[in-house]
Amino acid sequence: MLASRFALRRRVWLASAVRAAKNRGVARDVQSRNGKVSREIERKFLLKQLPPNLRHFHSRTIEQGYLSVKTDGTQIRLRKSGRRHSLTIKRGRGLSRQEIEIDLTRDQFEELWPATAGCRLTKTRYDVPFGKHTIEIDVYRGRNEGLVVAEVEFRDERECRLFQPPEWFAAEVSGKSRYSNVRLARE
């Protein structure tokens, strides 16, 4: 009985989330406690070395799992970061993607989390100030142990193009599927 209630709730929740992600007209009007639909513009890099004093910067453990991944680039992700729980819908591919983030209660998160089994990852994220940007350094755990990437988000595409990475960055891997969180969560 409990399992069937969970399955029904999950189907209803996912159906409404997928509808919102697929319907651009509706997606433009979606509001969450964090704000409205936004555009995520980011670049991702490997590192030659870690920045000095990495352990002194703010960090947090992130657990995330995927409820749905479509071939058109649409993803529905659950994330726990500290005491914050969220469901995020991302659409598109490349450096600039549509993103809708919805805060969840702990109970809502725990209700949905089992549906991500087999498609999860864990990482420690460090926030490193760099000029007017914050570099997010992700140190992966578990089966992705040893992988470290840096992500930088931008306000607009011009700022993204003009960004000059620090000398401790290595190759840019933006858009390379090998380094996408979805792929890392599945392997």
C-alpha distance (Angstrom), angle and dihedral (degrees) to the residues before:
residue distance angle dihedral
M1 . . .
L2 3.82 . .
A3 3.81 90.9 .
S4 3.82 92.1 52.3
R5 3.84 91.6 48.3
F6 3.80 89.0 50.8
A7 3.81 91.5 48.9
L8 3.82 92.1 49.4
R9 3.83 92.8 47.9
R10 3.78 90.8 47.6
R11 3.83 92.8 50.0
V12 3.82 92.1 49.1
W13 3.83 92.5 46.1
L14 3.81 93.9 46.7
A15 3.80 93.5 44.7
S16 3.79 91.7 55.0
A17 3.82 92.8 44.4
V18 3.81 92.7 49.4
R19 3.82 91.8 46.7
A20 3.80 89.9 52.8
A21 3.80 91.8 48.7
K22 3.82 93.9 48.4
N23 3.77 98.1 43.6
R24 3.80 107.2 73.9
G25 3.79 93.0 -171.1
V26 3.79 91.9 54.5
A27 3.80 93.0 39.1
R28 3.82 91.5 58.6
D29 3.80 89.3 59.3
V30 3.81 99.3 42.7
Q31 3.79 112.3 119.3
S32 3.79 128.7 -168.4
R33 3.77 133.9 177.8
N34 3.80 87.0 -93.2
G35 3.78 95.4 53.1
K36 3.77 134.7 -95.2
V37 3.76 138.3 -43.1
S38 3.77 108.8 -51.9
R39 3.77 139.8 -171.7
E40 3.81 115.0 -116.2
I41 3.80 112.4 -150.8
E42 3.79 113.3 -178.9
R43 3.78 145.3 147.9
K44 3.81 126.6 -148.3
F45 3.81 128.2 -150.3
L46 3.78 140.9 180.0
L47 3.81 115.8 -129.1
K48 3.81 132.0 -121.6
Q49 3.79 88.1 -158.2
L50 3.77 139.2 -14.7
P51 3.79 116.3 -92.0
P52 3.81 115.7 -101.0
N53 3.82 115.3 -85.1
L54 3.81 94.4 9.1
R55 3.82 91.3 162.2
H56 3.81 90.3 61.6
F57 3.80 93.4 64.0
H58 3.80 124.7 87.9
S59 3.81 111.3 -85.1
R60 3.77 140.1 175.0
T61 3.79 139.0 -178.6
I62 3.79 115.1 -110.2
E63 3.79 124.2 -162.0
Q64 3.76 115.5 -172.8
G65 3.76 136.9 172.5
Y66 3.77 135.5 179.9
L67 3.81 124.5 -121.4
S68 3.79 95.6 -177.8
V69 3.80 137.7 6.2
K70 3.80 119.9 -175.1
T71 3.80 128.9 -164.5
D72 3.83 90.7 -118.8
G73 3.82 89.8 65.6
T74 3.81 97.0 -97.9
Q75 3.81 111.6 142.7
I76 3.78 131.8 -179.5
R77 3.78 110.7 -158.1
L78 3.79 135.3 -177.2
R79 3.80 117.4 -152.1
K80 3.78 136.2 -174.7
S81 3.79 114.2 -166.1
G82 3.79 112.4 171.7
R83 3.80 105.8 -52.4
R84 3.80 93.0 -22.3
H85 3.81 120.4 100.5
S86 3.80 124.3 -171.5
L87 3.77 146.3 169.1
T88 3.80 114.6 -143.4
I89 3.78 129.0 -167.9
K90 3.80 115.1 -160.9
R91 3.80 124.1 -172.3
G92 3.76 130.6 -169.5
R93 3.78 136.9 17.0
G94 3.78 136.5 -97.7
L95 3.79 132.3 36.4
S96 3.81 95.2 -35.1
R97 3.81 121.3 51.7
Q98 3.78 137.5 164.1
E99 3.80 112.8 -110.5
I100 3.79 132.2 -170.4
E101 3.79 115.6 -175.1
I102 3.79 122.2 -170.1
D103 3.79 124.1 -172.3
L104 3.80 114.9 -128.7
T105 3.76 131.9 -161.8
R106 3.78 116.4 -116.2
D107 3.81 89.1 -107.7
Q108 3.82 92.6 52.6
F109 3.80 90.3 49.0
E110 3.81 92.8 48.8
E111 3.80 90.6 48.5
L112 3.81 91.8 55.4
W113 3.83 100.5 34.4
P114 3.86 96.6 83.8
A115 3.82 88.6 61.4
T116 3.84 89.3 66.0
A117 3.84 94.2 60.9
G118 3.80 110.0 138.8
C119 3.80 93.3 19.9
R120 3.81 105.8 71.0
L121 3.78 140.9 111.9
T122 3.79 139.1 -174.6
K123 3.79 127.3 -149.3
T124 3.78 141.9 161.2
R125 3.80 112.9 -124.5
Y126 3.80 122.0 -154.5
D127 3.82 121.4 -165.1
V128 3.81 108.6 -143.2
P129 3.83 117.9 -175.7
F130 3.81 113.7 -133.4
G131 3.80 116.4 173.8
K132 3.78 107.5 -59.7
H133 3.81 91.7 -18.9
T134 3.77 136.8 76.8
I135 3.77 115.5 -135.8
E136 3.80 111.6 -148.2
I137 3.79 109.4 -150.7
D138 3.79 113.7 -163.0
V139 3.80 118.0 -159.5
Y140 3.80 106.8 -168.1
R141 3.80 125.2 -142.4
G142 3.78 136.0 -163.1
R143 3.79 116.6 23.2
N144 3.84 89.8 -3.6
E145 3.82 92.5 54.2
G146 3.80 111.5 147.3
L147 3.80 96.2 30.9
V148 3.81 114.3 117.2
V149 3.80 123.3 177.3
A150 3.78 135.2 173.0
E151 3.80 124.4 -141.8
V152 3.78 127.4 -167.2
E153 3.81 122.8 -167.9
F154 3.80 123.4 -152.9
R155 3.80 137.6 -158.2
D156 3.79 93.6 -133.4
E157 3.78 142.7 -0.9
R158 3.82 94.0 -99.7
E159 3.80 91.4 57.3
C160 3.81 88.1 47.3
R161 3.83 92.7 54.1
L162 3.82 93.4 46.1
F163 3.81 96.0 49.6
Q164 3.82 113.6 122.5
P165 3.83 109.9 -157.7
P166 3.80 120.7 -138.7
E167 3.80 119.3 -100.5
W168 3.82 91.9 -103.8
F169 3.82 91.0 66.0
A170 3.81 117.9 96.6
A171 3.81 128.8 -170.7
E172 3.78 120.8 -7.5
V173 3.81 111.2 -119.6
S174 3.81 99.9 178.4
G175 3.79 109.1 149.2
K176 3.82 94.6 7.3
S177 3.79 106.7 133.5
R178 3.82 92.5 -147.0
Y179 3.81 88.4 70.6
S180 3.80 99.6 39.5
N181 3.79 115.2 119.3
V182 3.80 90.2 -129.2
R183 3.80 91.7 59.1
L184 3.80 92.4 43.0
A185 3.81 89.9 51.4
R186 3.81 91.4 52.2
E187 3.81 99.3 46.7
